[in-house]
């Protein structure tokens, strides 16, 4: 697993029945303890400065796919730090070959984080108090599709 949150391995277009339906990329959890899906606060994805709606993204953790709404109420599924999550983006035709700039934000709550701080979490902005154990909220990377 790479140190950066957005992984270079696994970035590719997705194909169903011979038709390119979108693309996917992998992210790692920048937290040593793991979290339950209900703790995740998904942010906004930008690809080449184009905003991707959250409804177009499903998370694949442990071989199962989840929408943002499903994750918000899932108190049982645990994402461990040694496993990447695959984010699948619905985009007819996918991405063209070449380099693409990805910018994705997400954050998560923690049982020992005061509620006042949890209410201020914004997955699309860096925290005013940067805590390395919670990772950076907004991650950027340039990746290539061949």
Buried (B, 14 or more C-beta within 10 A) or exposed (E): EEEBBBBEEBBBBBEEEEEBBBBBBBBBBBBEEEBBBBBBBBBBBBBEEEEBEEEEBBBBBEEEEBEBEBBBEBEEBBBEBEBBBBBBBBBEEBBEEEEBEBBBBBBBBBEEBEEEBBEEBBBBEEBEEEEEEBBBBBBBBEBEBE
